[in-house]
Amino acid sequence: MTYKFDKFHGSDDYIADEMIQRIVNAAIALERPLLVRGEPGTGKTLLAHSIADALNKKLIIWNIKSTTKASDGLYVYDQVMRLNDARFGDRDISDIRQYIKLGKLGEAFASEEQVVLLIDEIDKADIEFPNDLLNELDEMSFYINETGDEIKAKTRPIVVITSNAEKELPDAFLRRCVFHYIDFPEKKLMRDIVKVHHPNIQDKLLEQVLDKFYHLRSLNYLRKKPSTSELIDWIAILIKAGMSEKKIEEKIPFIGSLIKKEQDMDEYQRKKTVTQQPGRSYYY
């Protein structure tokens, strides 16, 4: 069987390497959820945005919290509103459907056209959360108990699920997903990523900031290493502040944009004081 679909090749604001392109297109062809892991700042969430943008599809985002239940993504029956309407008698409450509100999963299934559904940071929820979604993600349908209506996807959505690996996901859930781990970009790819966000950056300045950035990431004692998004923001600050190439070469200006934990900053300052060369200083 030959699958015909619009292939993903990245988008104007997202540099997708060949491996990511292959994995995304495989998940679309197999009609399976794409589970993406990687450290914060590697572009997991942005990947879903890029897929929607590149394929010209609507993006539906389901942000997962520690209190999120699988049923929240299907629908919510607003009993309180119905009771209030019954109490004040100003509305016909016989039609329960008017008190049913679809969740993000329900919206994706009910859409007339194929959408991209992002289930963001699934590992924030309870350990049973992924298992509770198995049937719905397999069948792409569910029933509304209060009305007996079935919500069934006319076209299977492209499902992207992100995880920061805060907790292990159930094996049964993993078996149903196409998995990809996004490695942190190497310097060559990072150059291309930076130029997407700062197209006019000078080559010398770019090399300077990348040297500083990857130096900080090489410090093993940092509990939170600076991410891609923080690099992009840091460069924007440097440009707006009009920092000269000489100052950036000698120092790490606004280092607080890169090192965000107080313990990391204290340790960095302590070690810097010990190893600092004469005539060199760092500030933030």
C-alpha atoms as one frame of an Amber mdcrd trajectory, in Angstrom:
protein
   0.000   0.000   0.000   1.256   3.484  -0.854   0.470   6.283   1.581  -0.161
   9.688   0.063   0.205  12.699   2.310   1.893  16.078   2.441   5.410  15.475
   3.644   7.028  17.544   6.362  10.349  19.228   5.556  10.502  21.822   8.327
   9.207  25.373   8.164  10.518  28.913   7.861  11.016  29.249  11.618  12.017
  25.668  12.446  15.138  23.929  11.178  14.322  20.213  10.998  17.233  17.872
  10.332  16.805  14.850   8.083  16.159  12.459  10.964  13.325  14.569  12.392
  11.769  14.873   8.945  11.854  11.101   8.492  10.363  10.403  11.928   7.552
  12.922  11.497   6.634  11.601   8.072   6.767   8.004   9.338   4.353   8.846
  12.173   1.978  10.549   9.735   2.127   7.609   7.313   1.565   5.045  10.072
  -1.148   7.213  11.663   0.469   6.827  15.060   1.197   9.417  17.754   4.693
  10.871  17.614   6.268  10.856  21.090   9.102  13.374  21.305  11.547  13.509
  24.189  14.517  15.747  24.854  15.846  18.208  27.388  13.960  21.506  27.764
  14.708  23.982  25.009  15.375  21.480  22.211  12.266  22.445  20.262   9.843
  19.646  21.156   6.813  21.907  21.445   7.863  24.052  18.490   8.001  20.929
  16.336   4.219  20.586  16.529   3.826  24.257  15.612   6.158  23.726  12.677
   4.264  20.667  11.429   0.977  22.572  11.526   2.527  25.571   9.791   4.326
  23.545   7.113   1.299  21.381   6.299  -1.169  24.283   6.612  -3.238  22.613
   9.310  -4.913  23.923  12.448  -2.987  23.324  15.673  -4.878  22.275  18.814
  -2.809  22.410  21.999  -3.566  20.393  25.120  -1.238  21.595  27.876  -0.920
  18.896  30.516  -0.678  19.729  34.229  -0.214  17.593  37.320  -3.978  17.682
  37.924  -5.025  16.886  34.346  -7.197  13.814  33.828  -7.600  11.969  30.540
 -11.343  12.646  30.632 -10.611  16.397  30.568  -9.432  16.032  26.996 -12.651
  14.339  25.879 -15.466  16.514  27.188 -16.843  18.272  30.252 -20.462  18.149
  31.365 -21.257  21.448  33.077 -23.705  20.304  35.745 -23.375  23.546  37.709
 -24.615  25.640  34.792 -27.534  23.269  34.231 -28.503  23.442  37.910 -28.354
  27.230  37.826 -30.527  27.329  34.722 -33.019  24.976  36.381 -33.036  27.087
  39.528 -33.748  30.385  37.811 -36.080  28.861  35.221 -35.049  31.117  32.362
 -33.800  28.387  30.033 -34.885  24.992  28.687 -32.594  22.443  30.325 -34.027
  19.340  28.662 -31.296  19.272  25.992 -28.184  18.140  27.850 -26.046  18.671
  24.757 -25.949  22.412  25.369 -24.054  21.705  28.595 -21.439  19.484  26.959
 -18.147  21.139  26.071 -15.572  19.190  24.103 -12.012  19.039  25.401  -8.947
  19.366  23.205  -8.994  15.712  22.164 -12.695  15.999  21.437 -12.103  19.117
  19.338  -9.476  17.312  17.290 -11.795  14.343  16.672 -14.790  16.534  15.812
 -12.871  18.692  13.323 -14.065  18.468   9.721 -10.474  18.666   8.510  -7.288
  16.996   9.713  -5.605  18.926  12.517  -2.357  18.694  14.437  -2.977  17.843
  18.098  -0.188  18.660  20.548  -0.350  16.876  23.905   2.335  18.887  25.649
   4.425  17.518  28.554   2.447  14.334  29.104   4.784  13.223  31.891   3.500
  16.012  34.161   0.267  14.111  34.707  -0.428  11.087  36.901   1.264   7.840
  35.849  -2.124   6.386  34.801  -2.871   9.291  32.470  -1.222   7.776  29.339
  -2.940   4.410  29.874  -6.299   6.159  30.194  -5.822   7.571  26.686  -4.905
   4.286  24.986  -8.340   3.341  23.703  -9.224   6.836  22.503  -5.923   7.246
  20.643  -6.298   3.794  19.093  -9.940   4.108  18.068  -9.945   7.886  17.577
 -13.415   7.956  19.082 -15.299   8.100  22.385 -18.849   8.228  23.727 -20.469
  11.011  25.697 -22.116   9.119  28.542 -24.789  11.721  29.269 -26.148  11.738
  25.698 -24.922   8.485  24.157 -23.407  10.431  21.263 -20.237   9.113  19.671
 -17.480  11.552  18.756 -15.446   9.857  16.045 -12.642  11.398  14.025 -13.495
  11.852  10.351  -9.774  12.198   9.669  -7.196  10.980  12.156  -5.365  13.992
  13.600  -1.588  14.197  13.511  -0.776  13.672  17.187   2.458  15.012  18.677
   3.179  14.170  22.327   6.069  15.769  24.197   7.819  14.510  27.318  10.656
  15.884  29.431  11.294  12.374  30.786  10.293  13.453  34.305   8.753  10.013
  34.794   8.661   6.741  32.883   5.715   6.205  30.559   3.867   2.837  30.509
   5.131   0.207  28.060   1.679  -0.246  26.545   1.584   3.432  25.703   5.114
   3.464  24.286   4.306   0.551  21.970   1.611   2.605  20.290   3.859   5.596
  19.567   6.573   6.449  17.106   9.409   7.632  19.341  12.124  10.210  18.735
  14.666  11.743  21.083  15.792  15.222  20.034  19.486  15.632  20.741  20.729
  19.062  21.679  21.870  20.811  18.472  25.555  20.783  17.655  27.225  24.089
  16.845  26.777  23.761  13.074  23.009  23.274  13.341  22.767  25.926  16.042
  24.223  28.488  13.638  21.331  27.843  11.271  18.786  28.010  14.098  20.149
  31.348  15.348  20.101  32.838  11.850  16.410  31.988  11.519  15.700  34.209
  14.538  18.492  36.747  13.983  19.055  36.801  10.211  21.213  39.947  10.313
  23.654  38.814  12.992  27.305  39.274  12.072  29.331  36.093  11.640  31.968
  37.141  14.167  29.374  37.978  16.804  27.622  34.685  16.124  30.821  32.709
  16.678  31.550  34.607  19.881  28.155  33.973  21.438  28.192  30.324  20.397
  31.625  29.846  21.992  30.376  31.360  25.266  27.120  29.423  25.115  28.675
  26.010  24.525  31.328  26.741  27.157  28.571  27.192  29.742  26.848  24.020
  28.566  30.122  22.118  29.053  30.193  22.956  32.777  29.102  19.711  34.395
  28.184  21.303  37.695  25.338  23.343  36.199  22.043  21.773  37.202  20.188
  23.566  34.414  22.198  24.069  31.270  21.197  27.000  29.043  18.783  26.050
  26.280  18.290  27.109  22.678  15.479  29.497  23.544  17.658  31.159  26.175
  20.456  31.558  23.636  18.056  33.263  21.217  16.860  35.616  23.964  20.412
  36.312  25.117  21.482  37.332  21.623  18.480  39.646  21.361  19.514  41.340
  24.615  23.109  41.726  23.445  22.000  43.295  20.176  19.541  45.687  21.838
  22.159  46.669  24.414  24.617  47.425  21.631  27.331  45.211  23.084  30.575
  45.457  21.154  32.367  42.364  19.913  35.291  43.260  22.156  33.148  43.273
  25.304  31.561  39.975  24.384  34.974  38.473  23.727  36.242  39.501  27.159
  33.088  38.892  29.198  29.757  37.091  29.310  27.338  40.029  29.460  23.905
  39.442  30.960  24.853  35.941  32.007  21.671  35.843  34.060  19.835  35.285
  30.778  21.635  31.960  30.445  22.128  30.732  34.010  18.725  30.732  35.698
  19.262  28.840  38.960  20.678  30.626  41.984  22.747  27.592  43.005  24.246
  27.391  39.516  25.103  31.076  39.541  26.727  30.838  42.973  28.809  27.849
  41.904  29.765  29.528  38.640  30.888  32.690  40.432  32.840  30.679  42.997
  34.729  28.651  40.409  35.257  31.683  38.196  36.876  33.560  41.071  39.312
  30.706  41.589  40.230  30.225  37.939  39.841  33.741  36.554  42.802  34.987
  34.587  44.275  38.456  35.254  42.674  41.107  33.137  39.487  39.101  32.523
  36.151  39.520  34.275  32.571  38.325  33.881  29.395  40.104  34.852  25.663
  39.653  34.655
